[in-house]
Amino acid sequence: MILVAGGTGHLGLELVPLLVAQGTPVRVLTRDPDRARQRLGESPESGFGPGGQGPKAVDYEGNLNLIRAAEAAGTRRFVLVSMEGAAAHHPMELARMKYRAEEALRASRLDWVIVRPNPFMELWAEIAGGPIIKEGKATVFGRGDNPINFNSARDVARFLELALFDPGLSRTILAVGGPENLTFNELVGQIERTAGRKAVVKHIPVPMMRLLSVLMRPFRPDLAGLIGAGVAFDTVDMTFDASDLRRRFPQIELTPMAAVLGEQGAATAGRLAQIKASEVSRL
Ligand SMILES: NC(=O)c1ccc[n+]([C@@H]2O[C@H](COP(=O)([O-])OP(=O)(O)OC[C@H]3O[C@@H](n4cnc5c(N)ncnc54)[C@H](OP(=O)(O)O)[C@@H]3O)[C@@H](O)[C@H]2O)c1
């Protein structure tokens, strides 16, 4: 039995069906079992856990609770989804909390694999692309000319599957990335071309994002975390060289951003067509 904590999010929606399709029994830990069933169907079982807020509560304390529970249950392997660049003194709170969870896992009695993905294409294409498609507006963090490596959540799910079952990956850190490094300005440009729409681009200055992140932390730690990621996007080296990953795992073809944008564009066009069709049928 594989327990997937956070199995209803971007990554979970790729990983859980992959495991279910193989016939692996899966249980999803969720705060909302009904919504989990809507998203994932009936095959994976779902239970619920208490909600928490922000990187400290979710990514450190939440993971620590899971590690302790896994030790008590005699779990065979614990796969931790961390993030590329996780470090004790990283400027982003999320990266520091991920690192603390990594340390706790390494010090545990468990067999472990730590997977460190880069930012998910699907999420960032949604964040950058939604306002471009809906309102012709784009918001860029800082200058937007720092190269960032993005990877598809679908590819990350395939690496997680290996991390769960490959004996050769025991007690190792697997850095996962995508095939290209793109600046945020380049991402906006790619979305504009896919959507066939030019956007009015607004840049949020880094000092303003730092201030917002600090001010919001007590009330909206989740949003503060997202703004913190925006700061990192413009100020931290977020490039990744995928050549080693490709050499070690040639069976996993790394998805380019253009393919994800094409799929998301097609899905959006499909939704718009459905809305138009239902408007027509109401007339
Ligand atoms: N997104 C990225 O760009 C990225 C990059 C590198 C690493 N990662 C890591 O990859 C993992 C999956 O990312 P994701 O983008 O798929 O995650 P996500 O969609 O943001 O969230 C995954 C699930 O976590 C649960 N969750 C969210 N907030 C919570 C809270 N405050 N308390 C308790 N549960 C909460 C939710 O499940 P329920 O609502 O069902 O409870 C949610 O569906 C995370 O560990 C993330 O840090 C993500």
The ligand as an SDF file (V2000), in Angstrom:
LIG
                    3D

 48 52  0  0  0  0  0  0  0  0999 V2000
    4.3980   23.2330   -7.5750 N   0  0  0  0  0  0  0  0  0  0  0  0
    5.7020   23.3590   -7.8000 C   0  0  0  0  0  0  0  0  0  0  0  0
    6.1410   24.1410   -8.6540 O   0  0  0  0  0  0  0  0  0  0  0  0
    6.6670   22.5150   -6.9780 C   0  0  0  0  0  0  0  0  0  0  0  0
    8.0420   22.5710   -7.2470 C   0  0  0  0  0  0  0  0  0  0  0  0
    8.9170   21.7820   -6.5070 C   0  0  0  0  0  0  0  0  0  0  0  0
    8.4140   20.9710   -5.4870 C   0  0  0  0  0  0  0  0  0  0  0  0
    7.0770   20.9590   -5.2520 N   0  0  0  0  0  0  0  0  0  0  0  0
    6.5530   20.0800   -4.1870 C   0  0  0  0  0  0  0  0  0  0  0  0
    5.8070   19.0370   -4.8000 O   0  0  0  0  0  0  0  0  0  0  0  0
    4.7340   18.6470   -3.9250 C   0  0  0  0  0  0  0  0  0  0  0  0
    3.4270   18.6930   -4.6930 C   0  0  0  0  0  0  0  0  0  0  0  0
    3.2500   20.0100   -5.2080 O   0  0  0  0  0  0  0  0  0  0  0  0
    1.8380   20.4540   -5.8360 P   0  0  0  0  0  0  0  0  0  0  0  0
    2.0850   21.7390   -6.5570 O   0  0  0  0  0  0  0  0  0  0  0  0
    1.2480   19.2730   -6.5240 O   0  0  0  0  0  0  0  0  0  0  0  0
    1.0500   20.7530   -4.5020 O   0  0  0  0  0  0  0  0  0  0  0  0
   -0.3640   21.4720   -4.3370 P   0  0  0  0  0  0  0  0  0  0  0  0
   -1.1740   21.2300   -5.5570 O   0  0  0  0  0  0  0  0  0  0  0  0
   -0.1360   22.8930   -3.9110 O   0  0  0  0  0  0  0  0  0  0  0  0
   -0.9180   20.7330   -3.0560 O   0  0  0  0  0  0  0  0  0  0  0  0
   -0.9590   19.3300   -2.9490 C   0  0  0  0  0  0  0  0  0  0  0  0
   -1.9850   18.9360   -1.9200 C   0  0  0  0  0  0  0  0  0  0  0  0
   -1.5030   19.2520   -0.6050 O   0  0  0  0  0  0  0  0  0  0  0  0
   -2.6220   19.4580    0.2470 C   0  0  0  0  0  0  0  0  0  0  0  0
   -2.4510   20.7340    0.9550 N   0  0  0  0  0  0  0  0  0  0  0  0
   -2.2830   21.9560    0.3850 C   0  0  0  0  0  0  0  0  0  0  0  0
   -2.2100   22.8990    1.3470 N   0  0  0  0  0  0  0  0  0  0  0  0
   -2.3230   22.2530    2.5200 C   0  0  0  0  0  0  0  0  0  0  0  0
   -2.3400   22.6760    3.8540 C   0  0  0  0  0  0  0  0  0  0  0  0
   -2.2090   23.9670    4.1560 N   0  0  0  0  0  0  0  0  0  0  0  0
   -2.4540   21.7350    4.8270 N   0  0  0  0  0  0  0  0  0  0  0  0
   -2.5870   20.4200    4.5170 C   0  0  0  0  0  0  0  0  0  0  0  0
   -2.6100   19.9500    3.2410 N   0  0  0  0  0  0  0  0  0  0  0  0
   -2.4700   20.8640    2.2730 C   0  0  0  0  0  0  0  0  0  0  0  0
   -3.8700   19.5360   -0.6400 C   0  0  0  0  0  0  0  0  0  0  0  0
   -4.5800   18.3230   -0.5380 O   0  0  0  0  0  0  0  0  0  0  0  0
   -6.0840   18.2900    0.0760 P   0  0  0  0  0  0  0  0  0  0  0  0
   -6.7510   19.5760   -0.2870 O   0  0  0  0  0  0  0  0  0  0  0  0
   -6.6690   17.0830   -0.6140 O   0  0  0  0  0  0  0  0  0  0  0  0
   -5.9160   18.0970    1.5280 O   0  0  0  0  0  0  0  0  0  0  0  0
   -3.2910   19.6680   -2.0370 C   0  0  0  0  0  0  0  0  0  0  0  0
   -4.0740   19.0870   -3.0530 O   0  0  0  0  0  0  0  0  0  0  0  0
    4.7870   19.6000   -2.7300 C   0  0  0  0  0  0  0  0  0  0  0  0
    5.4850   18.9630   -1.6930 O   0  0  0  0  0  0  0  0  0  0  0  0
    5.5650   20.7800   -3.2630 C   0  0  0  0  0  0  0  0  0  0  0  0
    6.2230   21.5010   -2.2430 O   0  0  0  0  0  0  0  0  0  0  0  0
    6.1830   21.7000   -5.9750 C   0  0  0  0  0  0  0  0  0  0  0  0
  1  2  1  0
  2  3  2  0
  2  4  1  0
  4  5  1  0
  4 48  2  0
  5  6  2  0
  6  7  1  0
  7  8  2  0
  8  9  1  0
  8 48  1  0
  9 10  1  0
  9 46  1  0
 10 11  1  0
 11 12  1  0
 11 44  1  0
 12 13  1  0
 13 14  1  0
 14 15  2  0
 14 16  1  0
 14 17  1  0
 17 18  1  0
 18 19  2  0
 18 20  1  0
 18 21  1  0
 21 22  1  0
 22 23  1  0
 23 24  1  0
 23 42  1  0
 24 25  1  0
 25 26  1  0
 25 36  1  0
 26 27  1  0
 26 35  1  0
 27 28  2  0
 28 29  1  0
 29 30  1  0
 29 35  2  0
 30 31  1  0
 30 32  2  0
 32 33  1  0
 33 34  2  0
 34 35  1  0
 36 37  1  0
 36 42  1  0
 37 38  1  0
 38 39  2  0
 38 40  1  0
 38 41  1  0
 42 43  1  0
 44 45  1  0
 44 46  1  0
 46 47  1  0
M  CHG  2   8   1  16  -1
M  END
$$$$
